[in-house]
């Protein structure tokens, strides 16, 4: 073999190593960039979830007072109908009947942000395994909450409200209405009230004696059933005790999200 035919293995080896090193460096930089992008997306996801869960936490307190006020009014009407509350005026009875007229939408508890994260597969980007598992459980929990409130809504729509239509003067109830049962001071123009959404005072030619309606066994049973369904919402679906699905847990999840965002 002539000198010109000698293969420069050393140079080839160095050049090959440089090429391989460049490729590996490029892959490493690309991997780091992808990881950086994933972390940015994770922060964005957690930020959106934090806003949603904080909103639900505020809604939890509001709903507990709201549903609790309706349940209390229903049970007091039962006591009046059974003769256990005698010193109650007709106006107070109308006020209580107006309060049990209220209801709420189950869809308020649907988790748009969380459902979107799960549907897109982005839940896997949450690096904290405990938080990732917690968020997956919440999707099921909120569906249970919606189902429980939906059951009460169906009873209200199919049985409770039709009875009111037949036996109670809703127009008369509007006279004493002063807004949300739990937050009457929040009543605004357009809510039930004397002027109400009609924009003029409501007048009744002859008032109906609603006290007689309360003495009917059918209505008492409807009130008791509604109070029971509201109790399910308060103590099982929402809850501030260990039995509740939302109450005892939502603060823990919020704190986990806040910790991850702080890292």
C-alpha positions in Angstrom: 0.0 0.0 0.0 1.4 3.3 -1.0 1.7 6.4 1.2 -1.2 8.0 -0.7 -3.4 5.0 0.0 -3.0 5.2 3.8 -6.4 5.7 5.4 -6.4 8.6 8.0 -8.3 6.7 10.7 -7.4 9.1 13.4 -8.8 12.1 11.5 -11.9 10.1 10.4 -12.5 9.0 14.0 -12.2 12.6 15.3 -14.6 13.9 12.6 -17.1 11.1 13.2 -17.0 11.8 16.9 -17.6 15.5 16.2 -20.5 14.7 14.0 -22.0 12.3 16.5 -21.4 14.9 19.3 -23.1 17.6 17.3 -26.1 15.4 16.7 -26.4 14.4 20.3 -26.0 18.1 21.3 -28.7 19.0 18.9 -31.0 16.3 20.3 -30.2 17.4 23.8 -31.0 21.1 23.0 -34.2 20.0 21.3 -35.2 17.9 24.2 -34.5 20.7 26.7 -36.5 23.1 24.5 -39.4 20.6 24.4 -39.2 20.2 28.1 -39.2 23.9 28.6 -42.2 24.3 26.3 -44.0 21.5 28.2 -43.3 23.3 31.5 -44.7 26.5 30.1 -47.8 24.7 28.9 -48.1 23.0 32.3 -48.0 26.4 34.1 -50.7 27.7 31.7 -52.9 24.7 32.4 -52.4 24.9 36.1 -53.2 28.7 36.0 -56.5 28.0 34.2 -57.4 25.2 36.6 -56.5 27.4 39.6 -59.0 30.1 38.4 -61.7 27.5 37.9 -61.2 25.8 41.3 -61.1 29.1 43.1 -64.4 30.0 41.4 -65.9 26.7 42.5 -64.7 27.3 46.1 -66.5 30.7 46.1 -69.6 29.1 44.5 -69.5 26.4 47.2 -70.1 28.8 50.0 -72.8 30.6 48.0 -74.6 27.4 47.1 -74.5 26.1 50.7 -76.3 29.2 51.9 -78.7 29.3 48.9 -79.8 25.7 49.1 -79.8 25.8 52.9 -82.2 28.8 52.9 -84.6 27.0 50.5 -84.5 23.8 52.6 -85.1 25.8 55.8 -88.1 27.6 54.2 -89.6 24.2 53.0 -89.3 22.6 56.4 -90.9 25.7 58.1 -93.8 25.5 55.7 -94.3 21.8 56.7 -94.3 22.8 60.4 -96.9 25.5 59.6 -99.1 23.1 57.7 -99.0 20.6 60.5 -100.0 23.3 63.0 -96.6 23.4 64.8 -96.1 27.1 63.9 -99.3 29.0 64.7 -98.0 32.6 65.1 -97.2 33.2 61.4 -98.9 35.8 59.2 -100.2 35.2 55.7 -97.5 37.5 54.4 -94.8 35.4 56.1 -96.3 32.3 54.5 -96.3 34.0 51.1 -92.6 34.9 51.7 -91.7 31.3 52.5 -93.6 30.0 49.5 -91.8 32.5 47.3 -88.4 31.2 48.7 -89.2 27.6 47.8 -90.1 28.7 44.3 -86.4 29.3 43.6 -84.1 26.7 41.9 -80.6 26.6 40.3 -78.9 25.1 37.2 -76.8 22.0 37.7 -74.6 23.0 34.8 -73.0 25.7 37.0 -70.9 22.8 38.4 -69.6 21.5 35.1 -65.8 21.9 34.9 -65.1 23.3 31.4 -61.4 23.9 32.0 -60.7 20.6 33.6 -62.7 18.6 31.0 -60.8 20.4 28.2 -57.5 19.5 29.8 -58.5 15.8 30.1 -60.0 15.6 26.6 -56.9 17.1 25.0 -54.6 14.7 26.9 -52.7 17.6 28.5 -53.4 16.2 32.0 -50.3 14.1 31.5 -48.2 17.3 31.4 -49.0 17.9 35.1 -45.7 16.6 36.6 -46.9 16.3 40.2 -48.3 12.7 40.3 -50.5 13.4 43.4 -52.0 16.5 41.8 -52.5 14.7 38.5 -54.4 11.9 40.2 -56.4 14.4 42.2 -57.5 16.3 39.1 -58.5 13.1 37.4 -60.7 12.2 40.4 -62.3 15.7 40.4 -63.7 15.1 36.9 -65.8 12.2 38.3 -66.6 14.1 41.5 -68.1 17.1 39.7 -70.2 14.8 37.5 -71.7 13.3 40.7 -72.4 16.9 42.0 -74.2 17.7 38.7 -76.2 14.4 38.9 -77.3 15.2 42.4 -78.4 18.7 41.6 -80.1 17.4 38.4 -82.1 15.0 40.4 -83.5 17.8 42.5 -84.1 19.9 39.5 -86.1 17.2 37.8 -88.3 16.8 40.9 -88.8 20.5 41.0 -89.7 20.7 37.3 -91.9 17.5 37.1 -93.7 17.5 40.4 -93.1 20.5 42.6 -93.6 23.4 40.2 -96.7 21.9 38.6 -98.3 21.7 42.0 -97.6 25.4 42.6 -99.1 26.3 39.2 -102.3 24.6 40.2 -102.7 25.7 43.8 -100.7 28.8 44.5 -101.0 32.4 43.2 -97.5 33.0 41.9 -98.5 36.6 41.1 -99.4 37.0 44.7 -96.0 35.7 45.8 -94.2 38.3 43.7 -95.6 41.0 45.9 -93.5 39.9 48.9 -90.5 38.8 46.9 -87.2 40.5 47.8 -84.6 38.5 45.8 -82.4 35.5 46.5 -83.6 33.5 49.6 -80.2 33.5 51.1 -79.1 36.9 50.0 -82.2 39.2 49.8 -80.0 42.3 49.8 -78.6 41.3 46.4 -82.0 41.7 44.6 -81.6 43.9 41.5 -84.0 45.3 39.0 -85.4 42.5 37.0 -85.4 40.0 39.9 -88.7 39.0 41.4 -90.2 41.9 43.3 -93.0 44.4 43.5 -91.9 46.2 40.3 -90.2 43.1 39.0 -89.5 42.5 35.4 -92.9 43.9 34.4 -91.8 47.4 35.4 -95.0 48.3 37.3 -96.6 47.4 40.7 -98.3 44.1 40.9 -102.0 44.3 42.0 -104.1 41.4 43.3 -107.9 41.8 43.2 -108.5 39.0 45.8 -105.7 37.4 47.8 -105.6 33.6 48.0 -105.3 32.0 51.4 -102.2 29.9 51.0 -102.4 28.7 54.6 -105.0 26.2 53.4 -102.6 24.9 50.8 -100.1 24.1 53.5 -102.5 21.9 55.3 -102.8 19.5 52.3 -100.9 16.2 52.8 -99.8 16.1 49.2 -98.1 19.5 49.4 -96.5 18.6 52.7 -95.0 15.5 51.1 -93.7 17.5 48.2 -92.0 19.9 50.6 -90.5 17.1 52.6 -89.2 15.4 49.5 -87.7 18.6 48.2 -86.1 19.3 51.6 -84.6 15.8 51.4 -83.2 16.3 47.9 -81.7 19.6 49.0 -80.2 17.9 52.0 -78.5 15.5 49.6 -77.0 18.4 47.7 -75.8 20.1 50.9 -74.4 17.1 52.8 -73.4 14.7 50.0 -72.7 16.6 46.8 -71.3 19.8 48.2 -70.8 19.5 51.9 -68.6 21.3 54.4 -68.1 18.1 56.4 -66.1 15.0 55.7 -69.1 13.5 53.9 -69.2 16.1 51.3 -67.7 15.5 47.8 -66.5 19.1 47.3 -66.3 20.9 50.6 -63.5 19.1 52.5 -61.3 18.6 49.4 -61.3 21.6 47.1 -59.1 23.8 49.3 -56.4 21.0 49.3 -56.4 20.9 45.5 -56.1 24.6 45.3 -53.1 24.6 47.6 -51.5 21.8 45.5 -51.9 23.9 42.3 -50.6 27.0 44.0 -47.5 25.1 45.2 -46.8 23.8 41.7 -47.1 27.3 40.2 -44.7 28.6 42.8 -42.0 26.1 41.9 
